[in-house]
Amino acid sequence: MRKQISGNPRILAILSEVDASPQLVSILAKVKAGGGVIEVIVIGSNKSKILSELESLGVRPINLRSRGKYGSLPLFLLLFFYIFKAKPSTVFTSGQFATIIGIFCAKVLRVKKRIFIRHYSNFHIKYKKRLGNLLDRAVNFLATDIVAVSLLVKKVLIEDENARSEKIRVIYNGIDLKRFQRIAVSNEIPREEIQTRVKVFRIGVISRMTELKGIEYIAQAFVRLHGEFPQTRLHIVGAHSDSYDSVFNILNSIESDAFVIEESNNSIPDFLWGLDAFVHVPNGPEDESFGLVYIEALAAAVPSIFTVSGILNELPNAGSYATIVPYRDPEAIYRGLSDQIKGVSIPKIEVPRPWLEQFSLSFMASKYSELILG
């Protein structure tokens, strides 16, 4: 039998596939403020920004290097040893790799609460990844609590993977709403004045460059748009992935100073505030599990063109707040951008503040803290 833990609850967080994460840092800060004794294992690069972010909380994370997507036996045994030594009352995981080995080890070692965040929706089912689907089902079975980041993810868990509904709790991802709603750019020059001065129509995209995000269709629309409106510029922010070559080849047909592709940006709020239009067009309603950029763009009140996916499925009358286009439709994206440039697009209103408040960092962190410490 394991020794009974006395005093404040001991929480072991195991994280993977993460660089910087205000969300995870806010969660752990709230848990610590609530009396939790926190230890953190970060699986990944020793250059991950989250390592220094955790140290700023007074938490000294353990950094383990992974070897392949599903890890290796030495890493598995090392993590098993750490959990055995820490004797936590709760293991909390985020990231596929951390969840697979963390929840399994925690179950074997009889950790009372085994919680993980389900960040993706039907990826393994859609792309017929049998091993991934099998591991998803195994982890669902072994966990005591599953956090779904949207109602869509909850639906996938229950209907496609037969997860028990009583295990699942929906907690939305959060952002620092104030940073997106009140942003100082160029000494607080109003956005309209900035746009008048430079006479450039700036279009932004924030997305990992993978096929399901639909960036190829944005690129096709932009090439046509730029031929008609040479003052347009496209700025893509996102990690390179399977669609990078395709997107670059499409854009390479126009002059190189008409577009920028970068893997990261130091200030997403400032980036959004400097845009005339923002585009996010995933290929299907379930291709985003959540879609944090939807919330960021809506909070910043950037004129936007969207397809409906992830959390946008839960926004009533989404077309009142953004231009909604069909999936995989570069023609519709082109028309939406062209109408904005010409000033003939249907005016949109800002998203109601009460709806946005459910996506605040503080609200999200409080919900996680209740679950982890409860």
C-alpha atoms as one frame of an Amber mdcrd trajectory, in Angstrom:
protein
   0.000   0.000   0.000   1.106   3.557  -0.691   1.526   5.886   2.256  -1.343
   8.234   2.909  -0.421  11.794   1.967  -1.051  14.324   4.714  -1.144  18.109
   4.655  -1.580  20.092   1.474  -2.351  18.115  -1.694   0.712  17.153  -3.719
   0.300  17.793  -7.427   2.621  16.432 -10.096   2.148  18.139 -13.467   3.638
  16.405 -16.513   3.795  18.516 -19.666   4.931  17.866 -23.237   4.678  19.457
 -26.698   4.852  22.919 -25.162   7.081  25.959 -25.550   5.430  28.973 -23.942
   1.993  28.561 -22.352   0.291  31.368 -20.407  -2.594  28.949 -19.916  -0.622
  26.215 -18.139   1.353  28.745 -16.102  -1.884  30.423 -14.964  -3.376  27.059
 -13.992  -0.363  26.033 -11.920  -0.110  29.476 -10.302  -3.758  29.245  -9.229
  -3.286  25.709  -7.883  -0.227  26.821  -5.936  -2.099  29.836  -4.540  -4.854
  27.442  -3.470  -2.460  25.446  -1.319  -1.267  22.793  -3.736   2.316  21.574
  -3.425   3.443  21.510  -7.043   6.135  19.588  -8.859   6.450  19.844 -12.631
   8.086  17.629 -15.240   8.500  19.145 -18.709   9.251  16.634 -21.463  10.979
  18.342 -24.371  13.648  20.869 -25.231  15.695  22.480 -22.482  15.094  25.758
 -24.339  11.327  25.694 -23.823  10.120  29.061 -22.577   7.805  27.421 -20.080
  10.834  26.362 -18.005  11.669  29.972 -17.127   7.980  30.829 -16.780   7.625
  28.119 -14.132  10.750  29.262 -12.307   9.180  32.721 -12.028   6.416  31.030
 -10.001   8.983  29.580  -7.629   8.644  26.135  -9.218  11.846  24.374 -10.318
  10.751  22.086 -13.156  12.449  18.823 -14.060  13.305  18.746 -17.767  13.344
  15.367 -19.525  14.219  14.898 -23.192  11.888  12.776 -25.310  12.990  10.305
 -27.966  10.255  10.007 -30.534   6.534  10.732 -30.418   5.615   7.872 -28.100
   8.829   7.969 -26.100  11.195   5.220 -25.115  11.462   2.633 -22.405  14.209
   4.537 -20.511  12.068   7.679 -20.386   9.031   5.668 -19.341  10.978   4.077
 -16.490  12.416   7.429 -15.447   8.974   9.000 -15.273   7.687   5.970 -13.371
  10.480   6.522 -10.842   9.691  10.233 -10.467   6.012   9.574  -9.808   6.861
   6.841  -7.310   9.270   9.173  -5.517   6.945  12.208  -5.512   3.933  10.232
  -4.226   1.437  12.803  -5.528  -2.249  12.791  -4.726  -2.909  14.059  -8.256
  -1.152  13.665 -11.590  -2.145  16.341 -14.103  -0.960  16.041 -17.701  -1.006
  18.149 -20.860   0.317  17.045 -24.252  -0.137  13.683 -25.978   3.192  12.177
 -24.974   2.976  13.340 -21.350  -0.583  12.066 -21.120   0.090   8.615 -22.563
   2.964   7.720 -20.273   1.948   9.926 -17.332  -1.591   8.609 -16.932  -0.463
   5.002 -17.417   2.282   5.301 -14.782  -0.072   7.088 -12.401  -2.635   4.299
 -12.728  -0.049   1.581 -12.067   1.183   3.498  -9.014  -2.390   4.008  -7.778
  -2.363   7.789  -7.834  -5.813   8.818  -6.631  -6.588  11.527  -9.219  -5.397
  11.247 -12.799  -6.363  14.273 -14.881  -5.464  15.177 -18.442  -6.372  17.897
 -20.929  -7.710  16.706 -24.277  -6.436  19.388 -26.677  -7.461  17.835 -30.012
 -10.742  16.558 -31.417 -10.981  13.729 -33.961  -7.480  13.863 -35.472  -6.651
  10.174 -35.009 -10.043   9.036 -36.273 -10.111  11.375 -39.277  -6.666  10.352
 -40.470  -7.177   6.660 -39.590  -4.305   6.525 -37.105  -5.213   3.270 -35.391
  -2.474   3.315 -32.779  -3.314   6.893 -31.838  -7.005   6.037 -31.538  -6.225
   2.971 -29.430  -4.045   5.033 -27.096  -6.748   7.710 -26.849  -9.258   5.109
 -25.703  -6.788   3.575 -23.247  -5.991   6.931 -21.645  -9.700   7.805 -21.461
 -10.242   4.560 -19.550  -7.294   5.004 -17.164  -7.929   8.651 -16.252 -10.245
   9.685 -13.443 -10.979  13.080 -15.027 -10.785  14.387 -18.589 -10.811  18.086
 -19.438 -12.368  18.759 -22.837 -11.458  22.202 -24.163 -14.796  22.579 -25.977
 -18.194  20.941 -26.352 -16.969  19.583 -29.675 -14.146  17.695 -27.952 -16.602
  16.354 -25.373 -18.821  15.110 -28.205 -15.885  13.321 -29.876 -14.847  11.725
 -26.581 -18.316  10.360 -25.870 -19.653   9.507 -29.328 -16.477   8.423 -31.127
 -14.335   7.033 -28.305 -16.973   5.812 -25.818 -15.481   7.784 -22.929 -17.659
   7.919 -19.816 -19.486  11.237 -19.720 -19.191  11.559 -15.931 -15.403  11.771
 -16.278 -15.527  14.697 -18.680 -15.512  18.345 -17.698 -15.533  21.156 -20.253
 -13.110  23.974 -19.429 -12.461  26.479 -22.183  -8.979  27.729 -22.995  -8.334
  31.252 -21.780  -6.466  34.383 -22.832  -5.539  37.659 -21.160  -8.537  39.552
 -22.510  -7.284  42.963 -21.374  -4.142  42.635 -23.499  -6.221  42.042 -26.603
  -8.924  44.602 -25.892  -6.698  47.534 -24.911  -3.518  47.522 -26.951  -1.047
  50.369 -27.367   0.458  50.547 -30.841   2.716  53.341 -32.133   2.135  55.538
 -29.075  -1.592  54.865 -29.076  -2.251  56.169 -32.588  -5.749  54.932 -33.527
  -5.831  51.940 -35.854  -7.708  53.906 -38.537  -5.026  56.617 -38.614  -2.229
  54.053 -38.879  -3.969  52.427 -41.834  -4.539  55.786 -43.566  -0.886  56.778
 -43.195   0.700  53.634 -44.619  -1.931  52.957 -47.320  -1.238  49.236 -47.085
  -3.929  46.619 -46.505  -2.453  44.110 -44.085  -3.879  40.584 -43.891  -2.841
  38.300 -41.048  -2.906  34.557 -40.398  -1.943  32.780 -37.167  -1.845  29.030
 -37.589   0.468  26.053 -37.640   1.134  25.373 -41.302  -0.611  22.046 -41.624
  -3.137  20.899 -44.222  -6.234  20.924 -42.024  -5.846  24.666 -41.286  -6.681
  25.642 -44.882  -3.766  28.041 -45.383  -3.334  26.917 -49.012  -6.757  28.400
 -49.761  -5.777  31.685 -48.134  -2.612  31.751 -50.249  -4.591  31.108 -53.448
  -7.032  33.884 -52.573  -4.216  36.280 -51.739  -2.337  35.732 -55.018  -5.473
  36.736 -56.920  -6.216  39.602 -54.530  -2.699  41.012 -54.775  -2.918  41.058
 -58.556  -5.957  43.316 -58.262  -4.853  45.278 -55.177  -1.038  45.621 -55.155
  -1.138  47.428 -51.797  -2.105  44.204 -50.001   0.374  42.352 -47.802   0.015
  38.892 -46.232   1.697  38.030 -42.930   1.546  34.399 -41.762   2.626  33.434
 -38.235   2.862  29.715 -37.551   5.170  26.771 -37.058   6.202  25.050 -40.278
   4.489  21.729 -40.909   3.205  19.569 -43.755   1.628  22.380 -45.813   4.544
  24.829 -45.664   6.015  23.876 -49.053   2.611  24.029 -50.728   1.816  27.453
 -49.268   5.244  28.845 -50.126   5.059  27.576 -53.705   1.679  29.257 -54.192
   2.908  32.580 -52.807   6.202  32.357 -54.668   4.337  33.290 -57.851   4.177
  36.916 -56.650   6.888  39.305 -55.502   8.580  38.294 -52.258   7.926  41.591
 -50.463   4.160  40.990 -50.690   4.195  38.309 -48.003   5.974  37.307 -44.803
   6.066  33.854 -43.204   7.460  33.543 -39.680   7.278  30.741 -37.143   6.504
  32.922 -34.128   5.683  36.459 -33.055   6.635  38.087 -29.769   3.328  39.931
 -29.331   0.191  38.448 -30.827  -2.010  41.293 -29.480   0.124  43.918 -31.224
   0.248  41.796 -34.368  -3.543  41.571 -34.504  -4.035  45.251 -33.780  -1.856
  46.176 -36.770  -4.013  44.222 -39.236  -6.779  45.346 -41.562  -8.100  41.786
 -41.843  -7.526  38.458 -40.137  -8.243  35.099 -41.767  -8.677  31.700 -40.107
 -10.296  29.011 -42.244  -9.892  25.411 -40.982 -11.061  22.786 -43.469 -13.940
  21.373 -41.422 -16.135  21.906 -38.349 -14.066  19.497 -36.233 -10.577  20.355
 -37.499 -10.126  22.788 -34.629 -10.660  21.341 -31.178 -10.864  24.873 -29.797
  -9.185  27.531 -31.950  -7.696  30.100 -29.586  -7.057  32.501 -32.477 -10.815
  32.886 -32.950 -11.090  34.295 -29.434  -7.967  36.440 -29.800  -9.170  38.015
 -33.049 -12.690  38.590 -31.744 -11.361  40.126 -28.521  -9.097  42.455 -30.515
 -12.060  43.387 -32.754 -10.080  42.750 -35.946 -12.256  42.467 -39.082 -12.122
  38.730 -39.678 -12.932  36.028 -42.193 -13.623  32.618 -40.661 -14.855  29.156
 -41.375 -16.801  27.661 -38.474 -14.743  25.149 -36.506 -13.917  24.375 -32.885
 -15.189  26.946 -30.407 -16.863  28.991 -33.146 -19.503  26.235 -33.270 -20.579
  27.564 -29.870 -20.881  31.242 -30.863 -24.516  32.079 -31.687 -24.917  34.117
 -34.876 -21.201  34.033 -35.671 -21.889  35.862 -38.933 -22.809  38.979 -36.953
 -19.213  39.307 -35.742 -17.127  38.032 -38.675 -17.460  37.137 -42.334 -18.202
  33.402 -42.470 -17.124  31.545 -45.620 -17.525  27.938 -46.817 -14.771  25.397
 -46.200 -11.955  25.006 -48.750 -13.179  27.984 -50.806 -10.468  30.414 -51.987
 -13.039  32.268 -54.095 -15.114  33.104 -51.004 -11.988  34.193 -49.107 -11.018
  36.421 -52.038 -14.491  37.992 -52.175 -14.510  38.622 -48.437 -11.146  40.387
 -48.529 -11.990  42.273 -51.718 -15.230  43.559 -50.191 -13.326  44.778 -47.131
 -10.816  46.651 -49.281 -13.611  48.225 -51.332 -15.535  49.105 -48.179 -18.654
  47.246 -49.271 -18.598  44.377 -46.765 -21.500  44.086 -44.339 -20.556  45.882
 -41.080 -19.934  43.597 -38.111 -20.512  44.209 -34.419 -18.215  43.363 -31.525
 -18.766  40.109 -29.663 -20.716  40.630 -26.411 -18.422  41.064 -23.436 -20.220
  38.421 -21.301 -19.559  35.781 -23.974 -15.859  36.665 -24.097 -15.463  36.646
 -20.305 -15.786  32.859 -20.184 -12.462  32.726 -22.045 -10.446  34.800 -19.583
  -7.256  33.327 -18.122  -8.464  33.895 -14.579 -11.797  32.140 -15.144 -10.067
  29.194 -16.817  -7.446  28.893 -14.058 -10.123  28.934 -11.356 -12.005  26.076
 -13.018  -8.855  23.960 -13.265  -7.908  24.734  -9.676 -11.322  23.581  -8.463
 -10.900  20.304 -10.337  -7.294  19.627  -9.347  -7.634  20.575  -5.683 -11.199
  19.361  -5.206
